[in-house]
Amino acid sequence: MTDKPSVLFVCVHNAGKSQLAAGLMTDLAGDAIDVHSAGTVPGTEVNAEAAGSLAELGIDITAEQPKAITEERVRAVDVVVVLGREAQVEPVEGTRVERWDTVEPSEQGIEGMERMRLVRDDIAARVRELADRLRA
């Protein structure tokens, strides 16, 4: 363990929301915060619209691959952030778990890149707030 704060972003497939959060946090915090992401049922590739929405901000996550959550990954970080309503993470002593009930524009019929931009922007605001807390 280092003195550097660390975070693990988790969603079901580690293809969309958790990858968005990790990319945004890495871009915002640089190497000041150790950033990881994982999925409870990892997909096979990063969601192209998620990657595209970050590319619009100059953030490239195309080299990322979905990874499985493990107890070791959870124990290795200060904070686990579970994005959305579907993923479940068992609490581990010594690690704080937060749930971000992110916006879901598809519930209002908004799909495609418009949906992904709204999700990205919601997550970006939450990432900024978390970065401030972790650096404090």
MODELLER restraints for C-alpha pairs under 7 A, 6 or more apart:
rsr = mdl.restraints
at = mdl.atoms
rsr.add(forms.Gaussian(group=physical.xy_distance, feature=features.Distance(at['CA:4:A'], at['CA:32:A']), mean=6.50, stdev=0.5))
rsr.add(forms.Gaussian(group=physical.xy_distance, feature=features.Distance(at['CA:4:A'], at['CA:33:A']), mean=5.89, stdev=0.5))
rsr.add(forms.Gaussian(group=physical.xy_distance, feature=features.Distance(at['CA:4:A'], at['CA:34:A']), mean=6.84, stdev=0.5))
rsr.add(forms.Gaussian(group=physical.xy_distance, feature=features.Distance(at['CA:5:A'], at['CA:33:A']), mean=5.20, stdev=0.5))
rsr.add(forms.Gaussian(group=physical.xy_distance, feature=features.Distance(at['CA:5:A'], at['CA:34:A']), mean=6.30, stdev=0.5))
rsr.add(forms.Gaussian(group=physical.xy_distance, feature=features.Distance(at['CA:5:A'], at['CA:78:A']), mean=6.39, stdev=0.5))
rsr.add(forms.Gaussian(group=physical.xy_distance, feature=features.Distance(at['CA:5:A'], at['CA:134:A']), mean=6.06, stdev=0.5))
rsr.add(forms.Gaussian(group=physical.xy_distance, feature=features.Distance(at['CA:6:A'], at['CA:33:A']), mean=5.45, stdev=0.5))
rsr.add(forms.Gaussian(group=physical.xy_distance, feature=features.Distance(at['CA:6:A'], at['CA:34:A']), mean=4.43, stdev=0.5))
rsr.add(forms.Gaussian(group=physical.xy_distance, feature=features.Distance(at['CA:6:A'], at['CA:35:A']), mean=5.91, stdev=0.5))
rsr.add(forms.Gaussian(group=physical.xy_distance, feature=features.Distance(at['CA:6:A'], at['CA:77:A']), mean=4.96, stdev=0.5))
rsr.add(forms.Gaussian(group=physical.xy_distance, feature=features.Distance(at['CA:6:A'], at['CA:78:A']), mean=5.28, stdev=0.5))
rsr.add(forms.Gaussian(group=physical.xy_distance, feature=features.Distance(at['CA:6:A'], at['CA:79:A']), mean=6.57, stdev=0.5))
rsr.add(forms.Gaussian(group=physical.xy_distance, feature=features.Distance(at['CA:7:A'], at['CA:34:A']), mean=6.35, stdev=0.5))
rsr.add(forms.Gaussian(group=physical.xy_distance, feature=features.Distance(at['CA:7:A'], at['CA:35:A']), mean=5.24, stdev=0.5))
rsr.add(forms.Gaussian(group=physical.xy_distance, feature=features.Distance(at['CA:7:A'], at['CA:36:A']), mean=6.17, stdev=0.5))
rsr.add(forms.Gaussian(group=physical.xy_distance, feature=features.Distance(at['CA:7:A'], at['CA:77:A']), mean=5.49, stdev=0.5))
rsr.add(forms.Gaussian(group=physical.xy_distance, feature=features.Distance(at['CA:7:A'], at['CA:78:A']), mean=5.96, stdev=0.5))
rsr.add(forms.Gaussian(group=physical.xy_distance, feature=features.Distance(at['CA:7:A'], at['CA:79:A']), mean=4.84, stdev=0.5))
rsr.add(forms.Gaussian(group=physical.xy_distance, feature=features.Distance(at['CA:7:A'], at['CA:80:A']), mean=5.73, stdev=0.5))
rsr.add(forms.Gaussian(group=physical.xy_distance, feature=features.Distance(at['CA:8:A'], at['CA:35:A']), mean=6.18, stdev=0.5))
rsr.add(forms.Gaussian(group=physical.xy_distance, feature=features.Distance(at['CA:8:A'], at['CA:36:A']), mean=4.60, stdev=0.5))
rsr.add(forms.Gaussian(group=physical.xy_distance, feature=features.Distance(at['CA:8:A'], at['CA:37:A']), mean=5.12, stdev=0.5))
rsr.add(forms.Gaussian(group=physical.xy_distance, feature=features.Distance(at['CA:8:A'], at['CA:77:A']), mean=6.49, stdev=0.5))
rsr.add(forms.Gaussian(group=physical.xy_distance, feature=features.Distance(at['CA:8:A'], at['CA:79:A']), mean=6.38, stdev=0.5))
rsr.add(forms.Gaussian(group=physical.xy_distance, feature=features.Distance(at['CA:8:A'], at['CA:80:A']), mean=4.73, stdev=0.5))
rsr.add(forms.Gaussian(group=physical.xy_distance, feature=features.Distance(at['CA:8:A'], at['CA:81:A']), mean=6.14, stdev=0.5))
rsr.add(forms.Gaussian(group=physical.xy_distance, feature=features.Distance(at['CA:9:A'], at['CA:18:A']), mean=5.03, stdev=0.5))
rsr.add(forms.Gaussian(group=physical.xy_distance, feature=features.Distance(at['CA:9:A'], at['CA:21:A']), mean=6.67, stdev=0.5))
rsr.add(forms.Gaussian(group=physical.xy_distance, feature=features.Distance(at['CA:9:A'], at['CA:22:A']), mean=6.45, stdev=0.5))
rsr.add(forms.Gaussian(group=physical.xy_distance, feature=features.Distance(at['CA:9:A'], at['CA:36:A']), mean=6.24, stdev=0.5))
rsr.add(forms.Gaussian(group=physical.xy_distance, feature=features.Distance(at['CA:9:A'], at['CA:37:A']), mean=4.51, stdev=0.5))
rsr.add(forms.Gaussian(group=physical.xy_distance, feature=features.Distance(at['CA:9:A'], at['CA:38:A']), mean=6.41, stdev=0.5))
rsr.add(forms.Gaussian(group=physical.xy_distance, feature=features.Distance(at['CA:9:A'], at['CA:80:A']), mean=5.96, stdev=0.5))
rsr.add(forms.Gaussian(group=physical.xy_distance, feature=features.Distance(at['CA:9:A'], at['CA:81:A']), mean=4.84, stdev=0.5))
rsr.add(forms.Gaussian(group=physical.xy_distance, feature=features.Distance(at['CA:9:A'], at['CA:82:A']), mean=6.07, stdev=0.5))
rsr.add(forms.Gaussian(group=physical.xy_distance, feature=features.Distance(at['CA:10:A'], at['CA:18:A']), mean=5.22, stdev=0.5))
rsr.add(forms.Gaussian(group=physical.xy_distance, feature=features.Distance(at['CA:10:A'], at['CA:37:A']), mean=5.71, stdev=0.5))
rsr.add(forms.Gaussian(group=physical.xy_distance, feature=features.Distance(at['CA:10:A'], at['CA:38:A']), mean=5.03, stdev=0.5))
rsr.add(forms.Gaussian(group=physical.xy_distance, feature=features.Distance(at['CA:10:A'], at['CA:39:A']), mean=5.37, stdev=0.5))
rsr.add(forms.Gaussian(group=physical.xy_distance, feature=features.Distance(at['CA:10:A'], at['CA:81:A']), mean=6.05, stdev=0.5))
rsr.add(forms.Gaussian(group=physical.xy_distance, feature=features.Distance(at['CA:10:A'], at['CA:82:A']), mean=4.77, stdev=0.5))
rsr.add(forms.Gaussian(group=physical.xy_distance, feature=features.Distance(at['CA:10:A'], at['CA:83:A']), mean=6.06, stdev=0.5))
rsr.add(forms.Gaussian(group=physical.xy_distance, feature=features.Distance(at['CA:11:A'], at['CA:17:A']), mean=6.43, stdev=0.5))
rsr.add(forms.Gaussian(group=physical.xy_distance, feature=features.Distance(at['CA:11:A'], at['CA:18:A']), mean=5.41, stdev=0.5))
rsr.add(forms.Gaussian(group=physical.xy_distance, feature=features.Distance(at['CA:11:A'], at['CA:38:A']), mean=6.88, stdev=0.5))
rsr.add(forms.Gaussian(group=physical.xy_distance, feature=features.Distance(at['CA:11:A'], at['CA:39:A']), mean=5.10, stdev=0.5))
rsr.add(forms.Gaussian(group=physical.xy_distance, feature=features.Distance(at['CA:11:A'], at['CA:40:A']), mean=6.60, stdev=0.5))
rsr.add(forms.Gaussian(group=physical.xy_distance, feature=features.Distance(at['CA:11:A'], at['CA:82:A']), mean=5.92, stdev=0.5))
rsr.add(forms.Gaussian(group=physical.xy_distance, feature=features.Distance(at['CA:11:A'], at['CA:83:A']), mean=5.30, stdev=0.5))
rsr.add(forms.Gaussian(group=physical.xy_distance, feature=features.Distance(at['CA:11:A'], at['CA:84:A']), mean=6.79, stdev=0.5))
rsr.add(forms.Gaussian(group=physical.xy_distance, feature=features.Distance(at['CA:11:A'], at['CA:87:A']), mean=5.36, stdev=0.5))
rsr.add(forms.Gaussian(group=physical.xy_distance, feature=features.Distance(at['CA:12:A'], at['CA:39:A']), mean=4.80, stdev=0.5))
rsr.add(forms.Gaussian(group=physical.xy_distance, feature=features.Distance(at['CA:12:A'], at['CA:40:A']), mean=4.83, stdev=0.5))
rsr.add(forms.Gaussian(group=physical.xy_distance, feature=features.Distance(at['CA:12:A'], at['CA:41:A']), mean=5.39, stdev=0.5))
rsr.add(forms.Gaussian(group=physical.xy_distance, feature=features.Distance(at['CA:12:A'], at['CA:42:A']), mean=6.52, stdev=0.5))
rsr.add(forms.Gaussian(group=physical.xy_distance, feature=features.Distance(at['CA:12:A'], at['CA:86:A']), mean=6.66, stdev=0.5))
rsr.add(forms.Gaussian(group=physical.xy_distance, feature=features.Distance(at['CA:12:A'], at['CA:87:A']), mean=4.92, stdev=0.5))
rsr.add(forms.Gaussian(group=physical.xy_distance, feature=features.Distance(at['CA:13:A'], at['CA:39:A']), mean=4.79, stdev=0.5))
rsr.add(forms.Gaussian(group=physical.xy_distance, feature=features.Distance(at['CA:13:A'], at['CA:40:A']), mean=6.45, stdev=0.5))
rsr.add(forms.Gaussian(group=physical.xy_distance, feature=features.Distance(at['CA:13:A'], at['CA:41:A']), mean=5.20, stdev=0.5))
rsr.add(forms.Gaussian(group=physical.xy_distance, feature=features.Distance(at['CA:13:A'], at['CA:42:A']), mean=4.03, stdev=0.5))
rsr.add(forms.Gaussian(group=physical.xy_distance, feature=features.Distance(at['CA:13:A'], at['CA:43:A']), mean=4.72, stdev=0.5))
rsr.add(forms.Gaussian(group=physical.xy_distance, feature=features.Distance(at['CA:13:A'], at['CA:66:A']), mean=6.93, stdev=0.5))
rsr.add(forms.Gaussian(group=physical.xy_distance, feature=features.Distance(at['CA:14:A'], at['CA:37:A']), mean=6.79, stdev=0.5))
rsr.add(forms.Gaussian(group=physical.xy_distance, feature=features.Distance(at['CA:14:A'], at['CA:38:A']), mean=5.16, stdev=0.5))
rsr.add(forms.Gaussian(group=physical.xy_distance, feature=features.Distance(at['CA:14:A'], at['CA:39:A']), mean=4.25, stdev=0.5))
rsr.add(forms.Gaussian(group=physical.xy_distance, feature=features.Distance(at['CA:14:A'], at['CA:42:A']), mean=5.49, stdev=0.5))
rsr.add(forms.Gaussian(group=physical.xy_distance, feature=features.Distance(at['CA:14:A'], at['CA:43:A']), mean=6.55, stdev=0.5))
rsr.add(forms.Gaussian(group=physical.xy_distance, feature=features.Distance(at['CA:14:A'], at['CA:66:A']), mean=4.98, stdev=0.5))
rsr.add(forms.Gaussian(group=physical.xy_distance, feature=features.Distance(at['CA:14:A'], at['CA:67:A']), mean=6.56, stdev=0.5))
rsr.add(forms.Gaussian(group=physical.xy_distance, feature=features.Distance(at['CA:15:A'], at['CA:43:A']), mean=6.23, stdev=0.5))
rsr.add(forms.Gaussian(group=physical.xy_distance, feature=features.Distance(at['CA:15:A'], at['CA:45:A']), mean=6.19, stdev=0.5))
rsr.add(forms.Gaussian(group=physical.xy_distance, feature=features.Distance(at['CA:15:A'], at['CA:46:A']), mean=4.17, stdev=0.5))
rsr.add(forms.Gaussian(group=physical.xy_distance, feature=features.Distance(at['CA:15:A'], at['CA:47:A']), mean=5.13, stdev=0.5))
rsr.add(forms.Gaussian(group=physical.xy_distance, feature=features.Distance(at['CA:15:A'], at['CA:66:A']), mean=5.85, stdev=0.5))
rsr.add(forms.Gaussian(group=physical.xy_distance, feature=features.Distance(at['CA:16:A'], at['CA:46:A']), mean=6.41, stdev=0.5))
rsr.add(forms.Gaussian(group=physical.xy_distance, feature=features.Distance(at['CA:16:A'], at['CA:47:A']), mean=5.38, stdev=0.5))
rsr.add(forms.Gaussian(group=physical.xy_distance, feature=features.Distance(at['CA:16:A'], at['CA:50:A']), mean=5.49, stdev=0.5))
rsr.add(forms.Gaussian(group=physical.xy_distance, feature=features.Distance(at['CA:17:A'], at['CA:83:A']), mean=6.50, stdev=0.5))
rsr.add(forms.Gaussian(group=physical.xy_distance, feature=features.Distance(at['CA:18:A'], at['CA:37:A']), mean=5.89, stdev=0.5))
rsr.add(forms.Gaussian(group=physical.xy_distance, feature=features.Distance(at['CA:18:A'], at['CA:83:A']), mean=6.56, stdev=0.5))
rsr.add(forms.Gaussian(group=physical.xy_distance, feature=features.Distance(at['CA:19:A'], at['CA:37:A']), mean=6.43, stdev=0.5))
rsr.add(forms.Gaussian(group=physical.xy_distance, feature=features.Distance(at['CA:20:A'], at['CA:50:A']), mean=6.37, stdev=0.5))
rsr.add(forms.Gaussian(group=physical.xy_distance, feature=features.Distance(at['CA:20:A'], at['CA:120:A']), mean=6.53, stdev=0.5))
rsr.add(forms.Gaussian(group=physical.xy_distance, feature=features.Distance(at['CA:21:A'], at['CA:123:A']), mean=6.20, stdev=0.5))
rsr.add(forms.Gaussian(group=physical.xy_distance, feature=features.Distance(at['CA:21:A'], at['CA:127:A']), mean=6.66, stdev=0.5))
rsr.add(forms.Gaussian(group=physical.xy_distance, feature=features.Distance(at['CA:22:A'], at['CA:35:A']), mean=6.10, stdev=0.5))
rsr.add(forms.Gaussian(group=physical.xy_distance, feature=features.Distance(at['CA:22:A'], at['CA:36:A']), mean=6.37, stdev=0.5))
rsr.add(forms.Gaussian(group=physical.xy_distance, feature=features.Distance(at['CA:22:A'], at['CA:37:A']), mean=6.21, stdev=0.5))
rsr.add(forms.Gaussian(group=physical.xy_distance, feature=features.Distance(at['CA:23:A'], at['CA:59:A']), mean=6.83, stdev=0.5))
rsr.add(forms.Gaussian(group=physical.xy_distance, feature=features.Distance(at['CA:23:A'], at['CA:61:A']), mean=6.46, stdev=0.5))
rsr.add(forms.Gaussian(group=physical.xy_distance, feature=features.Distance(at['CA:24:A'], at['CA:124:A']), mean=6.37, stdev=0.5))
rsr.add(forms.Gaussian(group=physical.xy_distance, feature=features.Distance(at['CA:25:A'], at['CA:127:A']), mean=6.05, stdev=0.5))
rsr.add(forms.Gaussian(group=physical.xy_distance, feature=features.Distance(at['CA:26:A'], at['CA:35:A']), mean=6.39, stdev=0.5))
rsr.add(forms.Gaussian(group=physical.xy_distance, feature=features.Distance(at['CA:27:A'], at['CA:59:A']), mean=6.92, stdev=0.5))
rsr.add(forms.Gaussian(group=physical.xy_distance, feature=features.Distance(at['CA:29:A'], at['CA:131:A']), mean=7.00, stdev=0.5))
rsr.add(forms.Gaussian(group=physical.xy_distance, feature=features.Distance(at['CA:38:A'], at['CA:66:A']), mean=6.47, stdev=0.5))
rsr.add(forms.Gaussian(group=physical.xy_distance, feature=features.Distance(at['CA:38:A'], at['CA:67:A']), mean=4.85, stdev=0.5))
rsr.add(forms.Gaussian(group=physical.xy_distance, feature=features.Distance(at['CA:38:A'], at['CA:68:A']), mean=5.21, stdev=0.5))
rsr.add(forms.Gaussian(group=physical.xy_distance, feature=features.Distance(at['CA:38:A'], at['CA:69:A']), mean=4.96, stdev=0.5))
rsr.add(forms.Gaussian(group=physical.xy_distance, feature=features.Distance(at['CA:39:A'], at['CA:66:A']), mean=6.87, stdev=0.5))
rsr.add(forms.Gaussian(group=physical.xy_distance, feature=features.Distance(at['CA:39:A'], at['CA:67:A']), mean=6.01, stdev=0.5))
rsr.add(forms.Gaussian(group=physical.xy_distance, feature=features.Distance(at['CA:39:A'], at['CA:68:A']), mean=5.03, stdev=0.5))
rsr.add(forms.Gaussian(group=physical.xy_distance, feature=features.Distance(at['CA:39:A'], at['CA:69:A']), mean=5.42, stdev=0.5))
rsr.add(forms.Gaussian(group=physical.xy_distance, feature=features.Distance(at['CA:40:A'], at['CA:68:A']), mean=6.05, stdev=0.5))
rsr.add(forms.Gaussian(group=physical.xy_distance, feature=features.Distance(at['CA:40:A'], at['CA:69:A']), mean=5.69, stdev=0.5))
rsr.add(forms.Gaussian(group=physical.xy_distance, feature=features.Distance(at['CA:40:A'], at['CA:87:A']), mean=6.32, stdev=0.5))
rsr.add(forms.Gaussian(group=physical.xy_distance, feature=features.Distance(at['CA:41:A'], at['CA:68:A']), mean=6.70, stdev=0.5))
rsr.add(forms.Gaussian(group=physical.xy_distance, feature=features.Distance(at['CA:42:A'], at['CA:66:A']), mean=5.51, stdev=0.5))
rsr.add(forms.Gaussian(group=physical.xy_distance, feature=features.Distance(at['CA:42:A'], at['CA:67:A']), mean=5.80, stdev=0.5))
rsr.add(forms.Gaussian(group=physical.xy_distance, feature=features.Distance(at['CA:42:A'], at['CA:68:A']), mean=5.53, stdev=0.5))
rsr.add(forms.Gaussian(group=physical.xy_distance, feature=features.Distance(at['CA:43:A'], at['CA:66:A']), mean=5.89, stdev=0.5))
rsr.add(forms.Gaussian(group=physical.xy_distance, feature=features.Distance(at['CA:44:A'], at['CA:66:A']), mean=6.30, stdev=0.5))
rsr.add(forms.Gaussian(group=physical.xy_distance, feature=features.Distance(at['CA:45:A'], at['CA:65:A']), mean=5.67, stdev=0.5))
rsr.add(forms.Gaussian(group=physical.xy_distance, feature=features.Distance(at['CA:45:A'], at['CA:66:A']), mean=6.01, stdev=0.5))
rsr.add(forms.Gaussian(group=physical.xy_distance, feature=features.Distance(at['CA:46:A'], at['CA:64:A']), mean=6.81, stdev=0.5))
rsr.add(forms.Gaussian(group=physical.xy_distance, feature=features.Distance(at['CA:46:A'], at['CA:65:A']), mean=6.17, stdev=0.5))
rsr.add(forms.Gaussian(group=physical.xy_distance, feature=features.Distance(at['CA:46:A'], at['CA:66:A']), mean=6.49, stdev=0.5))
rsr.add(forms.Gaussian(group=physical.xy_distance, feature=features.Distance(at['CA:49:A'], at['CA:113:A']), mean=6.03, stdev=0.5))
rsr.add(forms.Gaussian(group=physical.xy_distance, feature=features.Distance(at['CA:49:A'], at['CA:116:A']), mean=6.47, stdev=0.5))
rsr.add(forms.Gaussian(group=physical.xy_distance, feature=features.Distance(at['CA:50:A'], at['CA:116:A']), mean=6.22, stdev=0.5))
rsr.add(forms.Gaussian(group=physical.xy_distance, feature=features.Distance(at['CA:51:A'], at['CA:60:A']), mean=6.95, stdev=0.5))
rsr.add(forms.Gaussian(group=physical.xy_distance, feature=features.Distance(at['CA:51:A'], at['CA:61:A']), mean=5.87, stdev=0.5))
rsr.add(forms.Gaussian(group=physical.xy_distance, feature=features.Distance(at['CA:51:A'], at['CA:62:A']), mean=6.32, stdev=0.5))
rsr.add(forms.Gaussian(group=physical.xy_distance, feature=features.Distance(at['CA:53:A'], at['CA:116:A']), mean=6.50, stdev=0.5))
rsr.add(forms.Gaussian(group=physical.xy_distance, feature=features.Distance(at['CA:53:A'], at['CA:117:A']), mean=5.87, stdev=0.5))
rsr.add(forms.Gaussian(group=physical.xy_distance, feature=features.Distance(at['CA:54:A'], at['CA:60:A']), mean=6.66, stdev=0.5))
rsr.add(forms.Gaussian(group=physical.xy_distance, feature=features.Distance(at['CA:74:A'], at['CA:80:A']), mean=6.75, stdev=0.5))
rsr.add(forms.Gaussian(group=physical.xy_distance, feature=features.Distance(at['CA:75:A'], at['CA:92:A']), mean=6.63, stdev=0.5))
rsr.add(forms.Gaussian(group=physical.xy_distance, feature=features.Distance(at['CA:75:A'], at['CA:95:A']), mean=6.32, stdev=0.5))
rsr.add(forms.Gaussian(group=physical.xy_distance, feature=features.Distance(at['CA:77:A'], at['CA:95:A']), mean=6.64, stdev=0.5))
rsr.add(forms.Gaussian(group=physical.xy_distance, feature=features.Distance(at['CA:78:A'], at['CA:95:A']), mean=5.26, stdev=0.5))
rsr.add(forms.Gaussian(group=physical.xy_distance, feature=features.Distance(at['CA:78:A'], at['CA:96:A']), mean=6.34, stdev=0.5))
rsr.add(forms.Gaussian(group=physical.xy_distance, feature=features.Distance(at['CA:79:A'], at['CA:95:A']), mean=5.76, stdev=0.5))
rsr.add(forms.Gaussian(group=physical.xy_distance, feature=features.Distance(at['CA:79:A'], at['CA:96:A']), mean=4.80, stdev=0.5))
rsr.add(forms.Gaussian(group=physical.xy_distance, feature=features.Distance(at['CA:79:A'], at['CA:97:A']), mean=5.80, stdev=0.5))
rsr.add(forms.Gaussian(group=physical.xy_distance, feature=features.Distance(at['CA:80:A'], at['CA:96:A']), mean=6.17, stdev=0.5))
rsr.add(forms.Gaussian(group=physical.xy_distance, feature=features.Distance(at['CA:80:A'], at['CA:97:A']), mean=4.69, stdev=0.5))
rsr.add(forms.Gaussian(group=physical.xy_distance, feature=features.Distance(at['CA:80:A'], at['CA:98:A']), mean=6.19, stdev=0.5))
rsr.add(forms.Gaussian(group=physical.xy_distance, feature=features.Distance(at['CA:81:A'], at['CA:97:A']), mean=5.93, stdev=0.5))
rsr.add(forms.Gaussian(group=physical.xy_distance, feature=features.Distance(at['CA:81:A'], at['CA:98:A']), mean=4.85, stdev=0.5))
rsr.add(forms.Gaussian(group=physical.xy_distance, feature=features.Distance(at['CA:81:A'], at['CA:99:A']), mean=5.69, stdev=0.5))
rsr.add(forms.Gaussian(group=physical.xy_distance, feature=features.Distance(at['CA:81:A'], at['CA:100:A']), mean=6.88, stdev=0.5))
rsr.add(forms.Gaussian(group=physical.xy_distance, feature=features.Distance(at['CA:82:A'], at['CA:98:A']), mean=6.13, stdev=0.5))
rsr.add(forms.Gaussian(group=physical.xy_distance, feature=features.Distance(at['CA:82:A'], at['CA:99:A']), mean=4.67, stdev=0.5))
rsr.add(forms.Gaussian(group=physical.xy_distance, feature=features.Distance(at['CA:82:A'], at['CA:100:A']), mean=6.10, stdev=0.5))
rsr.add(forms.Gaussian(group=physical.xy_distance, feature=features.Distance(at['CA:83:A'], at['CA:99:A']), mean=5.98, stdev=0.5))
rsr.add(forms.Gaussian(group=physical.xy_distance, feature=features.Distance(at['CA:83:A'], at['CA:100:A']), mean=4.94, stdev=0.5))
rsr.add(forms.Gaussian(group=physical.xy_distance, feature=features.Distance(at['CA:83:A'], at['CA:101:A']), mean=6.29, stdev=0.5))
rsr.add(forms.Gaussian(group=physical.xy_distance, feature=features.Distance(at['CA:83:A'], at['CA:102:A']), mean=6.51, stdev=0.5))
rsr.add(forms.Gaussian(group=physical.xy_distance, feature=features.Distance(at['CA:84:A'], at['CA:100:A']), mean=6.05, stdev=0.5))
rsr.add(forms.Gaussian(group=physical.xy_distance, feature=features.Distance(at['CA:84:A'], at['CA:101:A']), mean=4.84, stdev=0.5))
rsr.add(forms.Gaussian(group=physical.xy_distance, feature=features.Distance(at['CA:84:A'], at['CA:102:A']), mean=5.45, stdev=0.5))
rsr.add(forms.Gaussian(group=physical.xy_distance, feature=features.Distance(at['CA:85:A'], at['CA:101:A']), mean=6.16, stdev=0.5))
rsr.add(forms.Gaussian(group=physical.xy_distance, feature=features.Distance(at['CA:91:A'], at['CA:97:A']), mean=6.57, stdev=0.5))
rsr.add(forms.Gaussian(group=physical.xy_distance, feature=features.Distance(at['CA:102:A'], at['CA:122:A']), mean=6.75, stdev=0.5))
rsr.add(forms.Gaussian(group=physical.xy_distance, feature=features.Distance(at['CA:102:A'], at['CA:123:A']), mean=6.95, stdev=0.5))
rsr.add(forms.Gaussian(group=physical.xy_distance, feature=features.Distance(at['CA:103:A'], at['CA:119:A']), mean=6.00, stdev=0.5))
rsr.add(forms.Gaussian(group=physical.xy_distance, feature=features.Distance(at['CA:103:A'], at['CA:122:A']), mean=6.68, stdev=0.5))
rsr.add(forms.Gaussian(group=physical.xy_distance, feature=features.Distance(at['CA:104:A'], at['CA:119:A']), mean=6.81, stdev=0.5))
rsr.add(forms.Gaussian(group=physical.xy_distance, feature=features.Distance(at['CA:105:A'], at['CA:115:A']), mean=5.54, stdev=0.5))
rsr.add(forms.Gaussian(group=physical.xy_distance, feature=features.Distance(at['CA:106:A'], at['CA:115:A']), mean=6.71, stdev=0.5))
